[in-house]
Structure formats: C-alpha cells, structure tokens
Amino acid sequence: MRLRRYEILLPLLYNDGTKIEKEKFLATNEDLLNKFGATTTDTTKIVGRWLYQNQLFEDKIMRIIVDVPEEEDHEDFFKKYKEILKERFRQIDIWITSYEINVI
C-alpha cells in the first residue's frame, strides 16, 4: 500500500504577535484524529520568515503530521481543510505539504 504524509505548519502567534489559543491547536488535532485515526505533533519550535507585499513576517510554527493511504479523497480533504485552518488561525496562508513515504 502506498502511503502519503501530510505536514501542516501552524503558527504559534497571530500576525499581531499575540499567542494563538491552545484550544485551536487541540481542535485541529481532534479534527484530524477523528478523520484519520492518528496524528503526530512536532512541538519543536520552527521559525519561518517570508515576505508578503514587501512586508517581512517571521513565524514561530509547529507541525502536525498525518500519514494516510494515498487516495485522491485525502488530498481533496486537505485542500478544503486548508481553508478552515486559514480562517481558524487568521492567516493569509497555511502550508500543507505532502509526499510519498515508505514505512519499513
């Protein structure tokens, strides 16, 4: 069976510098757990820097990982879920990446 890993990068702070409420991370993890049955959360703080309309943003982010069978329905789910996350975390964009994995 071919597997695909989805990695979601979530900001720890809103763009104005205030902390994002813990409940939003818990709700996101719960959504994914209910949908796919398992998640991995990497709480190591990652720093990302990016330019948007000539303004520099620096994000402190965490990563949620979901490994699932490779199916078109799953990719469709993450495309739609991204829009929910953008609203939930009040972000211009949320990065969700995916790639094939081989579990040994």
Buried (B, 14 or more C-beta within 10 A) or exposed (E): EEEBBBBBBBBBBEBEEEEBEEEBBEEBBEBBEEBBEEBEBEEEEEEEEEEEEEEEEEBEBBBBBBBBEBEEEBBEBBEEBBEEBEEBBEBEEBBBEBEEEEEE
